[in-house]
Amino acid sequence: MNQAHPVLLRSDSCTQPPMHDHEVTTRRVCSRPCPCVQRHRYDLLKLRDHLAEGHQCADAWIALAHLVPELWQRLDCLERASAIDPDDQHVRIAYLEHYVALHPDDAQAAGELREAKARRVLERYKPRIFRHQDASQPIGVILRALCAISDADLEMALEEQERLRRLGRPILFGNLLVVRRKIAPEALARGLTLQSRIRAASGATPRTLSEYLIARGHVTPDQLERALLEQIRLHTSGKHEPLGEILLRHGAIDATVLQHAFQQQMHDAMTAFV
């Protein structure tokens, strides 16, 4: 969804009208939490006066969103709050929820909402060290965006994955979903292929063999998806065959390409610690 779908406040709104560009530059950004909003959270007039004084205050707009009566007014308040603090995931989700309620046929907005909710769930389980190092799409977010799993499936699988990790029985997230029959092997293969393509398109350093091969054009997405599907099916039957060997057997790559990919992968893994 494009954010250029503002629901502007009308003249009878309790909040202030939109500011012109030259006025916005003179406004002061409030710290969060804002002391003024903490004192007057339920006082609509005080909140409006606070904004009229020239404060860019995400907390004030969020508080107003709880006080105004109309859905379109709440949407406008949340949009303004999100513009002031675009890193606030909870505000972004609230904005998308209101937007989808007003525009139920906007499939792109609905997809963004599913993705944002999935990211919020994943943040509770993802180790802190990786939150800053890897901004790529986790497979859970991709599968949720593809409507392959529900929010409940995502949270259940993450909880079980964490429990198994603590028991010394680690399992890949996608494999767990297949084993629990939450998704079909075809859906996981499609999601993993899309993940590799997204990372390659973003210029991220490849981490897996599939990402190396896709990024360098050695295999097509269709070839990779077929190989991943076979690997997943083998795994669910208790067998394991490396992806490289499956691709060799399919004739998608030759031994020279595979060896070079492994060498590059090893080189990048070593230099990451230098």
SULTAKA-V318191 format. One record per helix or strand. SS is the DSSP state (A for helix, B for strand). FROM is the first residue (numbers start at 1). LEN is the number of residues. Records with the same first field share a line. If there is no record, write none. Layout:
SS->FROM-LEN / FROM-LEN
This chain:
A->21-4 / 35-5 / 44-9 / 58-8 / 71-14 / 89-14 / 107-17 / 128-6 / 139-7 / 151-16 / 173-7 / 185-18 / 209-7 / 221-16 / 243-8 / 255-17
B->28-2 / 55-2
